[in-house]
Amino acid sequence: MGNNLMTQLTNVKISLNDFQLRDGIYFPKDYEQLNSTEHKQKWDRIGKTYYGSQKIEQAAETSPIKQDYTLLTGTPGGTWSHFPVNKSVDSILEIGSGYGRIPLHLSKNKNLRCQKYYGLDISEPLLQRLLKCKQEYDFFPGAEFYIICDSAELLPLEDDSIDLVMSNCVFMHIPDAQIRKLFVEIARVLKPGGVFIFNHSFHNKSCPSHQIHNFVRRLNPVKQNAVYLKQYSADEIKVMLTDSGIAAKSPQYTVEPTQEYAILPQKIKGIPVPFATLINRSLKPSASMRETLAYGYSAYSNNI
Ligand SMILES: C[S@@+](CC[C@H](N)C(=O)[O-])C[C@H]1O[C@@H](n2cnc3c(N)ncnc32)[C@H](O)[C@@H]1O
């Protein structure tokens, strides 16, 4: 099935020439159609207040947020905590860049440098804010910026053109069939020997918190929360990396459970579950239970 999908997709390619550049953002020609989708409308709505980042737009010159970018990045953990310092690459593609939290962190705290940064996200408000953050904090100074507002599936980039493909907390929001197509595209654009980092990107199918969500979803299959889509095991993630061709481009990689554990969801149908945060935070699973209780998985090249 992986090979069939690869053959189908290698025949369909798009380029940035098929997009329209408006106020620093590349939009697909069928943007109206994308705008009419529920998924896009949801992320445009969330994007207006995501992570409190809208504060940067209203901030007075004297506001601390103008001086301190960490008010916008927090301290991204997981794979980012062992990202090396002073790395320099030609090109970076970020899937689901949001307002640029991860590139801002990597540029400022890890001194990551690049010549070209491609940031793709479905949410227009978040991408407008990414441009604002770039203006305020000048992350990746001197790099060419290509900011693309589209749903991540076909990538408007050349074969073997990207050194580092990264994504943070995005794939769990994208339906399974689309993820598989996207992975074939990532494999196509990644340079041989290039690096991928998919941090906190997959929900863990054996985590009890997700299983409770799945149970509730089955009670009302018509109205489902798109934030909780399909979950995966480590083996399923490895198969996706292999089938898509990503593993062939970057053969040494790790799939590891996140260090965030959960037995209870924070909310069920929007209603907070009492003490869920407290109970989840108190979990200290033994090594043999970590794969069961981990909230999700990250996958990344070993040659970061
Ligand atoms: C949880 S946020 C993470 C944002 C950013 N990576 C960060 O760590 O701050 C998920 C992001 O995925 C984007 N997203 C969701 N579905 C998408 C899709 N189909 N195509 C592209 N981006 C998508 C959202 O707009 C949002 O920016």
Ligand as a Chemical Component Dictionary entry (heavy atoms), coordinates in Angstrom:
data_LIG
# 
_chem_comp.id                   LIG 
_chem_comp.type                 NON-POLYMER 
_chem_comp.pdbx_formal_charge   0 
_chem_comp.three_letter_code    LIG 
# 
loop_
_chem_comp_atom.comp_id 
_chem_comp_atom.atom_id 
_chem_comp_atom.alt_atom_id 
_chem_comp_atom.type_symbol 
_chem_comp_atom.charge 
_chem_comp_atom.model_Cartn_x 
_chem_comp_atom.model_Cartn_y 
_chem_comp_atom.model_Cartn_z 
_chem_comp_atom.pdbx_ordinal 
LIG C1  C1  C 0  -1.220 22.520 18.633 1  
LIG S1  S1  S 1  -0.859 23.672 17.369 2  
LIG C2  C2  C 0  0.926  23.639 17.315 3  
LIG C3  C3  C 0  1.506  24.870 16.658 4  
LIG C4  C4  C 0  3.036  24.967 16.685 5  
LIG N1  N1  N 0  3.651  23.843 16.043 6  
LIG C5  C5  C 0  3.504  25.110 18.118 7  
LIG O1  O1  O 0  4.095  24.176 18.653 8  
LIG O2  O2  O -1 3.261  26.191 18.692 9  
LIG C6  C6  C 0  -1.325 22.792 15.918 10 
LIG C7  C7  C 0  -1.028 23.558 14.649 11 
LIG O3  O3  O 0  -1.332 22.724 13.532 12 
LIG C8  C8  C 0  -1.969 23.505 12.549 13 
LIG N2  N2  N 0  -2.763 22.595 11.710 14 
LIG C9  C9  C 0  -3.818 21.841 12.086 15 
LIG N3  N3  N 0  -4.270 21.132 11.040 16 
LIG C10 C10 C 0  -3.477 21.437 9.983  17 
LIG C11 C11 C 0  -3.444 21.034 8.625  18 
LIG N4  N4  N 0  -4.326 20.169 8.132  19 
LIG N5  N5  N 0  -2.498 21.557 7.816  20 
LIG C12 C12 C 0  -1.596 22.464 8.300  21 
LIG N6  N6  N 0  -1.579 22.887 9.579  22 
LIG C13 C13 C 0  -2.506 22.374 10.414 23 
LIG C14 C14 C 0  -2.806 24.486 13.369 24 
LIG O4  O4  O 0  -3.224 25.607 12.639 25 
LIG C15 C15 C 0  -1.840 24.821 14.495 26 
LIG O5  O5  O 0  -0.985 25.873 14.157 27 
# 
loop_
_chem_comp_bond.comp_id 
_chem_comp_bond.atom_id_1 
_chem_comp_bond.atom_id_2 
_chem_comp_bond.value_order 
_chem_comp_bond.pdbx_ordinal 
LIG C1  S1  SING 1  
LIG S1  C2  SING 2  
LIG S1  C6  SING 3  
LIG C2  C3  SING 4  
LIG C3  C4  SING 5  
LIG C4  N1  SING 6  
LIG C4  C5  SING 7  
LIG C5  O1  DOUB 8  
LIG C5  O2  SING 9  
LIG C6  C7  SING 10 
LIG C7  O3  SING 11 
LIG C7  C15 SING 12 
LIG O3  C8  SING 13 
LIG C8  N2  SING 14 
LIG C8  C14 SING 15 
LIG N2  C9  SING 16 
LIG N2  C13 SING 17 
LIG C9  N3  DOUB 18 
LIG N3  C10 SING 19 
LIG C10 C11 SING 20 
LIG C10 C13 DOUB 21 
LIG C11 N4  SING 22 
LIG C11 N5  DOUB 23 
LIG N5  C12 SING 24 
LIG C12 N6  DOUB 25 
LIG N6  C13 SING 26 
LIG C14 O4  SING 27 
LIG C14 C15 SING 28 
LIG C15 O5  SING 29 
# 
